[in-house]
Amino acid sequence: MSGRSDMTSWRGRQALDLTNGWVCATVLPLGGHLAAWRFAIGEGPTQENTLWEAPWTTFDPGTPAYAQFANETGDLGAGRFLGSFTGHALCLDGFGPASEADVAQGSGLHGEASIVSWKFSRTGESSAAGTATLPLAQLSVTREFSLYAGESVLRVAERVTNLAESERNVHWVQHATVGQPMFSGIGAHVTASVQHGVTWPLGYDGENLLARGVRFIWPWAPRASRGDADLRELFAQRGTGFVAAAQQTPGRECGFVAVSDPRQRMAIGYLFATSIFPWVTFWEENQSRLESPWHGAVSARGLEFGTTPLPLGKEAVDADGPMLGMPTSLRLEAKETRSAPWMLFLAEMPEGCGELQDVSVGEDEIMVHFETNTIRLAAAGAADFLHGERRQKKLETP
């Protein structure tokens, strides 16, 4: 972890605050979460956190309060994840429930990455780097967070190394979540560069908004009752929830998932290379879960991009194999390191611009396309950041 002089506090937890004077990001070293992403004081239409904040008290992994929380949830694996989860978590090496054997050895829902202590160091006022080792998965992971001057874009250079002497499949998903306090659902919309999808094959606590295990074409998915649900709309039916996954539209090199709210005049979005992260998983909890710690009070939408479509757990996903003709994991050779850079932007929406429709990346900018306007966000070297390694490999191929 970074030196104590670098640390601040976020809702009672140790934190690192990064800012370039225009936007701010808050990272939690214990768990590695990105907890907050917002405009700096005096900038933008609001300085509210654009990422979802857990309404229950969360704790730093490794503390007695965290252990007590996990043990009291009734599901130790889920409790370990929920005890520290807020905003944006990293799911590695697992997406979904851990096996009983892994839980017994200290893992939890969505793997070890969000429940271990990371070693962070500040590399500048607006940058920091962190590393973590996942002993059960035999992986190491590095994250480098950077804000450039004059930009409302967060760059995250992420690398995973297989420490084992043999090859293996890796489940690597960015569990990005929006909702409270920023996006309440009224007028807010989700947009993504996806096409064909499939819904969750299991029940959702008896209150599944969508039909189980059916294919759909984004954004319309069959409801459990009559008709179709528009998955762009947030929190359409209180007392329900759903999980659905969709693959990237063929031919796209850069994928995105974004949420915009004309009332708040705010839009945020993620950009990533589809060659590494070909899936987006949409999870929504809309005040349906009554047990602790949910208590029927949570409205949250997951915008989860990664290697794996549905959070069914490693054994189930690997046993089922490809879905919709695409892989559901990433193959890592022994001792191999793979990079997966991604970017997160924050944009103020012009009056009357309509819904967000697409996001594209140029050499030094991000273009956010609305119905009547295109916003150009400065992002020096954006295309090289997202695709530089892939471009270099193409040049090196004889």
Order of alpha helices (4+ residues) and beta strands (2+ residues): beta-beta-beta-beta-alpha-alpha-beta-alpha-beta-beta-beta-beta-beta-beta-beta-beta-beta-beta-beta-beta-beta-beta-beta-beta-alpha-beta-beta-beta-beta-beta-beta-alpha
